[in-house]
Amino acid sequence: MYSSEPIKINLSSLTTPEGRSLYTVSVVGCGRMGLPHACLFADAGFKVICVDKNPKTLEALASGRSPFEEPGLEKKISKHFREGRFTVTSDSAYAASKSDVIVLVVPTLIDEGLRPDYSYIEKACEELGKGLRKGTLFIVASTVGPGVTETLIKERLEEASGLKAGRDFSLAYSPIRGMAGKALRDIENYVRVVGGIDDKSVKLACRFLDTITKAGTIPASSIKVAEAFKLFLNVQRDLNLALANEFAILCERLGIDYLEVKDLANVDPYSHLLLPGLVGGHIPKDPHLLIKEAEDLGVDLKIAKTARKVNEMMVDHSLQLLIESLKECGKKLNEARVAVLGVSYKADVKERRGSRGIAFIEKLLRRGIKVEVYDPYFRPEDLSDINCRVGETLEETVKGVDCVVTVSYTHLTLPTN
């Protein structure tokens, strides 16, 4: 049985590193965004418990290493372990029983039917609730649909703890804006939007998050507003990319260069046309979180759905362009060798999750095309599960191939000779 001794956070004590050292923060979910948060909280002076269920993540952290590549992260992890600010555990209830503040950064998934899967979040809240103490500040930073924090998350915490949000513990929502490869910089420099179940929760969460962001915090009128804010941003990005992709396809038929048109259009201060290409990472997931909540309310987000369809079909469209190019060169598919440069979901970062480049490679292989892959961020053993040859150098990979395909987050180039 964990201690139920109540805690109290003194706002004035959060203004200095010495005051912050009195408090323990648990970051639950030490992935691409969670672990940078943990490091920044430790930088600010808090004691930090890193909570994760992945044994490899825990093993790496326990030895002072980062489980993934992120500029500046491993140096901070090593430093905070040496100075005694970091501990790691897989026991969420134990971490909650030792924490004054809990930050939930557990991923949200999408199932095969393109419906939100909140099972990881549900499980985490049920376990955390078993150790939750009165007075705790609980901040949800995972991306969720509008209303999820005040229903599913709140209910799971209350059922497991026997406590009431707003009365016994504070509950707030503050979404993360950041990209892999620039996570520390983004978290520090982007304004944080904060919604809470009551005024006290908003005030506590703002003061707490102000300790790690130079840009400050903006209180939202409700948790739903903060939840919608993050999804609206990413759905808009998806729409803009879909527009760029449709324009690029039209330019192919017109026989003109989309990139030239884009550059001319963007001379106008009101035009912000993007590069076309394969849309990966977290962007394909987030629209479905909003679409589902809208459908439950009887609202059909037609434009968001159409944008998703446009961006999803770009892998097949890119494959067709490649096939046509090979045919123009007189190459049969089962005799062709293609070099694919880039595996990550975006440029200049080592991250396979959400990579549409991998989906593209798999389609090439299914058509009988021999594929050579090169990505400077990946060693051959990192891609051993992909059924193709992985080059150790760029020169080696492109030597003797019939076509070179360069893939990145917002750009796909398909040479025709």
N, C-alpha and C positions, 0 to 999 in steps of 0.2 A: 504494500500500500504506500503510495507516494504522499509526501507532505502536502497538507492542504492549507498551510500557513499563508495568510493573505499578504500581498505585497502592495507597495505604493510607490509610484514614480513621481519624484519631485522635479517639476519642470525646470526650476532654476539650476538644478544640478547637471542638466544636460548641456550647459553652456561651456563647460571645460572638460578636457580629457580626464582630469582627476575625478570629477563628478561622474563622468560616464563610466569610469572603471568600477563603479559600485554596482553596475547592472550587467546582467547576462542576456545575450541575444542568441536565440536559436534560429538558424537559417535552415529551413526544411526543403531539401532538394538542391544539391550542390552541383548543378549542371552549368551550362554556358552563362546563365544570368545569375543563378543563386550564389555560386562561389565568388564571383566578383563583388557581390553585395557583402558576403561574409568578410572579405578582405577589407573593404572600405569601412565597415563597422569596426573592425579591429584597429584600422588606422585611426579612427576617431576616438579610440580608447576603451571601447566596450570589450568585455569578455565574450567570446563567441563559441557556440557549439554548432559544429557542422553536422547536419543530420542527413543521411542518405542510405538507401537500401542496396545500392550497388557495391558489392564487395571490392571490385577493382578501384572504384572511386575512394572508398574508405582506406584501402591499402596504400594508394598513392598519397592521400592526404596525411596519413599517419607517419609516412616517411618524409614528409615535407615537400612532396612533389605535387604538381598539378596533374589531374587525370586527362587533361587536354591542353592543346597549345593555345595560349592567349597572351599577347604581349604584356609583360610586367606582372603577371599573376603569380608565377612560381616564386619569384623573388619575395613577394609579399607573404605567401604561404610559409615559406621557410623562416622568414623573420618572425612572424607571429607565433609559430610553434616554439622557436627558441626563446621568445620572451614570455611564453606561457599564456598567450591570449586565445589560442586555438585549442579546442578538443574536438574529437570526432566520435560519432556513435551511430548505430542503426536503430537504436531504441528511442522512438519518438516520444513515448510517454515519459520516459526518464528525462529526456531533454526538456520537455514541457514543465516537469516538476522543478527544474532548476532554473527556469527562465523567467525573466521579467517581461521580455518582448519576444514574440514569435513572428517570423516572417515566412510565409508560405510561398515557395517558388517551384511547386510541383507541376510537371507538364500536363497540359490538356491534350487529349488525343481525338482523332476522328475515326469512327469505325468504317467497315466496308460499305455501309449504306450511307456514308457521308453525314452521319449524325454525331454530335458531340459525345465523347466518352469521358466522363468525369470520375471514372473508377479510382484512379490514382489519388485524386484529390479527396474523394470520399474516404478511402482507406486511411489516408494521412490524418484527416480530421478526426476520425474515430479513435485512432491511436493517440493523437495529441490530446484529445479531450480527456483521456484517462489520467493524464498528469497535470491538466490545466489548473492553475491556481487563481483564486480571487485577486483581482487587481491587474491581471496580465493584459498587456496590449497585444492584440492579435491582428497582424496586417496580412491581407491576401494580396500577393503580387502576381499570381498566376493569371493568365489571360482566360477570362470566362465570359459567358453570355450575360447580358443585362438581367439582373434579378437572381443570378445563381448564388452570389455571396449571401444575400439575405434570406435565401430559402435553403438550398442544399447544404451549403457550408455552415451556416448558422445552426441549422437543425442538427447536423451531425455533431458539432461541438457541444451543443447544449445537451443532447441525449447522452453523450459519453461522459460528460463532466458533471451533470446535474446542476450546472450554473446557467445563468441567464445573461445573454449578451446585452450590454447597455446598463445592466444592474450590477452584475458581478465581474464582468470583464469587458474591456473595450474592443470593438471590432471595426476595422477600417479596410478600405480597398485602395491600392495605389498601383496602377499598371506600370510595367517596365517598358521603357523605350530604349533600345540598344541593339547593336549588331555584334555578332561574333567577330572577333578580331579587333574590335574597338569598344568592348564592353566597359572596361574601367573608365575610359574617357567619356563615353556616352552617359553612363549612370551618374557620373560627377557633374556633367555639363548640361543635361536636359532637365527642364523644369518637371517636377513631380506633381501630378494631379492627385488629390486625395479626397476620397469620400468616406463618410463614417456613419455608423448606425445612430449616433447622436453627436452633439457638439463637443462633448468631452473626448470622444474617440477621434474626431477630426483634429482637434487641437493637439492631442498627444501624438498622433501619427505625424502631423506636420512638424512638430518640434523634433521628433525622433529622426525623420528623414532629412530634415535640415542639416543634420550633423554630417551627412555624406554627400550632399549635393551643393555645388557652388551656385547653381541657378535658382535655388529655393523651391518652395512648394506653393501650389494654388489650391485652396479648398474648393471642392465641388459641393453643390447643394444637396447631393445625395450619392449613395453608393452606385445606383443605377447610372447616373450621369458619368461617373468615373469609368464604369465598365464599358459604357457605350463609346466614350471618348477614344479608348484604345482601338476598339473594333472599327469605328468609323475611319480612323486614320489608315488602317491596313486595308480596308475594303476600298477606300479611295485610291490607294496605291495600286491595288489589283485592277481597278477600272482604268486607270491611266496607262498601265502596262498593256491591258487588253486593247485599248484604243491604238496604241503604238503598233501592236501586232497586226491589227486589222488594216491600218494605214500601210504597213510594210507589205502585206499581201496584195493590197490594191496596186501599190507601186510596182510590184513584180509584173502584174498584168499590163500596166501602163507602159512598162519599159523604161521607167525612170528610177532614180536613186532616192530611196526614202531618207537616207541620212542627209542628203543635200537639201531636201525639202524641209526636214526637221530643223537643220541649222538656220535656214532662212526664216522659218516661222518663229524660231526662238529669239530672233532679233527683236521681235515685239515683246515688250515687257509683260504682256498678259498671256503669253504662250509658254508652256512648259512641256513640250512634247518629249517623251522619254525614248530611250533606245528599245527596240523590239528584242524579243528573245524568249528563252525558257524561264518561266517564273517558278522559283523554288523556295526553299527555306520554310519559314513559318507563314508566309503570306497565303499559300493555298489553303491552309487550315482555318485561319481566322474568319473568313467570310462565312463558312458553314456554321460557326458558333452564332453569328448574328442571324443568318437565314433561318435557323431552327427556332430561335426565340421569336422571330417575326411570324413564322408560320403558326406557332402556338397562339399568337394573338390575332390570327386571321389576316395577316399582312403578307403579300407576295412580293419579295424583293426581286423583281424581274431583272433589273439592270445588273445587280450583283450576281445573280445566277448566270446571266448571259456572259458577263466578264469571265467568270470561272470557266465556262465552256470554251470560250475563245482561247484562254491561256492554257487550258488542259490539252487542247488539240494541237498546240504548237510543236509538241514532240513528234507527232505523226506528220505534220506539215514539213518539219525540218527533215525528217526521214525521206519524204517524197522528193524534196529538193535535191537531196543527196543522190537518190536513185536516178533521177533525171539527169543529173550531172555526170554520173558514171556512164549512163547509156550514151550520152553525147560524146563521151570519150571512147566509146566502143568497148566498154568493160562489162563482162558478165558479173552478176552479183556474187556468185560463188567463187569467182576468181579475183575479186577485188580486195585490196588491202587499204584500210582506212585508219588514219591516225587521229585519235580524239585527244585533244589537249585540254585538260581541266576536268576534275572530278567533283570538286567542292560545289556546294549549292551557290556560292558566290565567290568572286575573285578575292585572292590574297588572304585566304583563311583555310585551315584544315578542318573541314566539317562535311561529312557525307550525308548526314540526316537531311532529308528534304531536297536532295540533289536530283534535278531533272536530267542532268547529264548522265547519271547512271541509268535512268530509264531509257534514255536515247541509245546508250551503248547496248543495253539488253535487246532493244528492237533491232539494232544492226545485226547482232549475233543470231537472232531468230530468222533473219533473212539470208543467213549463210555467209555474211560478209566477215572477213577476217579483220579483227580490230586490234590495233596497238594503242595503248593508253599511256599518257604521261601527265603528271601533275607534280610540280616541284615541291609541294607540301607533303606528298605521300611517297613512302617507300614501297617497293614491290610487295613486301609482306603485308602491308596495310590493305592491299586490294586483292589478296589471294583468293577471295570468294568470287571475284568477277572472272568469268571464263574467257579471259583474253590475256594477251601478253602485255606486261607492264614494263615500259622502258625505264632505264635508270637515268638517261639523259635525253634532252630534246633532240639532239642530232641523231642519236641512235634510233629514236622512235619514228622520225619522219623519213628516214633513209629508205628509198625504194617504194614508198607507198603511192597509191593512186590518187588519194585525196586527203587533205588535212582539214579537220573540223576543230575550230576553237570554240570552246563552251565556257561561259561564265554566267553569273547571276542575271545580267541584263543584256547579254550580247551573244549572238551566235553568228559566226562567219562561215560560209560554205563556199570555198573556192571551187571553180568548175574545171580546173586543169592542173 
